[in-house]
Amino acid sequence: MGDVERLNKQRRASSEAKVAQVRAALQAFTDTGRPLAISALARQANVSRRFIYDHPELRAEVARREAGAAERSRAGLAASARVSTASLRSDLENAKARNRRLEVDVAGLKRRLGDLIGAEAMADVAGLADARHLEFEARIEGLDQELFEARQDLARRSEELEAARQINRELMARLNRGG
């Protein structure tokens, strides 16, 4: 075997070893889900970028894996957006139901407050003792506090509902833009 043949054989073996290194690095990138970049791939495989560009089969494999990763990413994003949208819709319906219950509670508290104020007025007219009058005032104060807290809770839930609506609008806009 001549020197030229031996050198060609060594060069082919070296090239095949480098191709194997690039394929192993490419597999590592795919397995970890890291974004593919020729420079990073070449660094990990310990070859030059030029080596990858000079081998069309390697470049084609990189492009194929990039396309597959992009497709999986798009599919994952669409699936997570669907789940998120469904979750937001459910949260929105729950918040609406809670707001309706709070509105009923507020109306009941208003009725009770009116009854107590009426009873207090009647007690004043009937000349009930001051102790009874103070008891009613304390009761009214407690009901006022409950009403205040219910209104605060209603306001907070309304803000949460609006935030959920905004998130839903943003997600829908993102889905409509395709990304």
C-alpha positions as CSV (number, residue, x, y, z in Angstrom):
1,M,0.0,0.0,0.0
2,G,1.4,3.3,-1.0
3,D,1.7,6.4,1.1
4,V,-1.1,8.2,-0.8
5,E,-3.5,5.3,-0.3
6,R,-2.6,5.1,3.4
7,L,-3.1,8.9,3.9
8,N,-6.4,8.7,2.0
9,K,-7.5,5.8,4.2
10,Q,-6.5,7.7,7.4
11,R,-8.3,10.9,6.1
12,R,-11.5,8.9,5.4
13,A,-11.3,7.3,8.9
14,S,-10.8,10.6,10.5
15,S,-13.7,12.1,8.6
16,E,-16.0,9.2,9.5
17,A,-15.0,9.6,13.2
18,K,-15.8,13.3,13.0
19,V,-19.2,12.6,11.3
20,A,-19.9,10.2,14.2
21,Q,-19.0,12.9,16.7
22,V,-21.3,15.4,15.0
23,R,-24.1,12.9,14.9
24,A,-23.6,12.1,18.6
25,A,-23.6,15.8,19.5
26,L,-26.7,16.3,17.3
27,Q,-28.4,13.5,19.2
28,A,-27.4,15.1,22.5
29,F,-28.9,18.4,21.4
30,T,-32.1,16.7,20.4
31,D,-32.3,14.7,23.6
32,T,-31.9,17.7,25.8
33,G,-34.1,19.9,23.8
34,R,-31.5,22.6,23.4
35,P,-31.8,24.8,20.4
36,L,-29.7,23.7,17.5
37,A,-27.0,26.1,16.2
38,I,-24.2,25.0,13.8
39,S,-21.6,26.8,15.9
40,A,-22.7,25.1,19.2
41,L,-23.0,21.8,17.5
42,A,-19.5,22.1,16.0
43,R,-18.1,23.1,19.4
44,Q,-19.7,20.1,21.2
45,A,-18.5,17.7,18.4
46,N,-15.1,19.3,18.5
47,V,-15.1,20.0,14.8
48,S,-15.1,23.1,12.7
49,R,-18.3,24.7,11.4
50,R,-16.8,24.3,8.0
51,F,-16.7,20.6,8.5
52,I,-20.5,20.5,9.0
53,Y,-21.1,22.8,6.1
54,D,-18.9,20.7,3.8
55,H,-20.9,17.6,4.5
56,P,-24.4,18.1,3.0
57,E,-25.8,15.0,4.6
58,L,-24.9,16.4,8.1
59,R,-26.4,19.8,7.2
60,A,-29.5,18.1,5.9
61,E,-29.8,16.1,9.1
62,V,-29.4,19.3,11.2
63,A,-32.1,21.0,9.1
64,R,-34.4,18.0,9.5
65,R,-34.0,17.9,13.2
66,E,-34.5,21.7,13.5
67,A,-37.8,21.4,11.6
68,G,-38.9,18.5,13.8
69,A,-38.1,20.4,16.9
70,A,-39.9,23.5,15.6
71,E,-43.0,21.4,14.8
72,R,-43.0,19.7,18.2
73,S,-42.6,23.1,19.8
74,R,-45.6,24.5,17.8
75,A,-47.7,21.5,18.7
76,G,-46.8,21.7,22.4
77,L,-47.6,25.5,22.4
78,A,-50.9,24.9,20.7
79,A,-51.8,22.1,23.2
80,S,-50.8,24.2,26.2
81,A,-52.7,27.2,24.8
82,R,-55.8,25.0,24.5
83,V,-55.5,23.7,28.0
84,S,-54.8,27.3,29.3
85,T,-57.8,28.6,27.4
86,A,-60.1,25.9,28.7
87,S,-58.7,26.5,32.2
88,L,-59.3,30.3,31.9
89,R,-62.8,29.8,30.7
90,S,-63.5,27.5,33.7
91,D,-62.0,30.0,36.1
92,L,-64.0,32.8,34.4
93,E,-67.3,30.8,34.9
94,N,-66.4,30.1,38.5
95,A,-65.6,33.8,39.2
96,K,-69.0,34.8,37.6
97,A,-70.8,32.3,39.8
98,R,-69.0,33.6,42.9
99,N,-69.9,37.2,42.0
100,R,-73.5,36.2,41.6
101,R,-73.5,34.6,45.0
102,L,-71.8,37.7,46.5
103,E,-74.4,39.9,45.0
104,V,-77.2,37.8,46.6
105,D,-75.3,38.0,49.9
106,V,-75.0,41.8,49.6
107,A,-78.7,42.1,48.9
108,G,-79.5,40.0,51.9
109,L,-77.2,42.1,54.1
110,K,-78.9,45.2,52.9
111,R,-82.3,43.8,53.8
112,R,-81.1,42.8,57.2
113,L,-79.5,46.2,57.7
114,G,-82.8,47.9,56.7
115,D,-84.7,45.6,59.1
116,L,-82.3,46.5,61.9
117,I,-82.5,50.2,61.2
118,G,-86.3,49.9,61.2
119,A,-86.3,48.0,64.4
120,E,-84.0,50.6,65.9
121,A,-86.4,53.4,64.8
122,M,-89.3,51.5,66.3
123,A,-87.4,51.0,69.5
124,D,-86.7,54.7,69.7
125,V,-90.4,55.4,69.1
126,A,-91.5,52.8,71.6
127,G,-89.0,54.1,74.1
128,L,-87.0,50.9,74.6
129,A,-84.1,51.1,77.0
130,D,-80.7,52.4,76.0
131,A,-79.2,48.9,76.4
132,R,-81.4,47.6,73.6
133,H,-80.5,50.6,71.5
134,L,-76.7,50.0,72.0
135,E,-77.2,46.3,71.1
136,F,-78.8,47.4,67.8
137,E,-76.1,49.8,67.1
138,A,-73.4,47.2,67.7
139,R,-75.4,44.8,65.5
140,I,-75.7,47.4,62.7
141,E,-72.0,48.2,63.0
142,G,-71.2,44.5,62.6
143,L,-73.5,44.2,59.6
144,D,-71.9,47.3,58.1
145,Q,-68.5,45.7,58.5
146,E,-69.9,42.5,56.8
147,L,-71.3,44.5,54.0
148,F,-68.0,46.4,53.6
149,E,-66.1,43.1,53.5
150,A,-68.5,41.6,51.0
151,R,-68.1,44.6,48.7
152,Q,-64.3,44.4,49.0
153,D,-64.5,40.7,48.1
154,L,-66.8,41.5,45.2
155,A,-64.4,44.2,44.0
156,R,-61.4,41.8,44.2
157,R,-63.3,39.1,42.3
158,S,-64.3,41.6,39.7
159,E,-60.6,42.5,39.3
160,E,-59.7,38.8,39.0
161,L,-62.4,38.3,36.4
162,E,-61.1,41.2,34.4
163,A,-57.5,39.9,34.7
164,A,-58.7,36.4,33.5
165,R,-60.5,38.0,30.6
166,Q,-57.3,40.0,29.6
167,I,-55.2,36.8,29.8
168,N,-57.8,35.0,27.7
169,R,-57.7,37.8,25.1
170,E,-53.9,37.8,25.0
171,L,-53.8,34.0,24.5
172,M,-56.4,34.1,21.8
173,A,-54.5,36.9,20.1
174,R,-51.3,34.9,20.3
175,L,-53.0,31.8,18.9
176,N,-54.6,33.8,16.1
177,R,-51.1,35.2,15.2
178,G,-49.9,31.7,14.9
179,G,-47.2,31.7,17.6
